Amino acid sequence: MDNRAIGVFDSGLGGLSCVPALKKKLPGERIIYFGDTGRAPYGSRTVENIIDLTVQVSGFLVGQGCKAIVLACDTMSCVAYDALCEIFPDTAIIGIVDPACEELALRHKDRRIGVVATKATVASGAYPDRIAAIDPSVKVFAQAVPDFVPMIEAGRTGPEDMDPVVRRNLDAFVA
């Protein structure tokens, strides 16, 4: 058995939601969580900067002996996944976008999906491209909402905080 840890990495704290699911599925595994809150959010940065930051932290996790790295962030999964696989070929790199796209494409009955994400995630085209590869009949609408990440990271998720942001940013989905 490989006793090395699994690294879970997010640009902030949202990726902590992955840890209980991992512990449930893999109860004997050690998990190292790295939330890069000092440099969050990643989603408004350039592609080059996102890759650079992701490589830096992934290199740290590999240096800690991690056998796998879970990219618990849409932006990193969309923008830096391929680079990480190339740079760290002996480490399993697991993104969260492909499983999400599979689930959405195969189970969404309306054939219309709205994706709310960071600017970098939307600009990557990852969700529409990957969902179309699974089921071309599904129409994907993607909207960048940069206000969400700082609010969620600050724990401001109640309706009094989120409703105005939702109304201001998601009119495109209604039209």
Helices and strands as residue ranges (DSSP letters): E 6-10, G 14-17, H 18-25, E 31-35, H 47-63, E 68-71, H 74-79, H 81-87, E 92-95, H 97-107, E 112-117, H 119-124, H 126-134, E 139-144, H 148-153, H 159-169, H 171-174
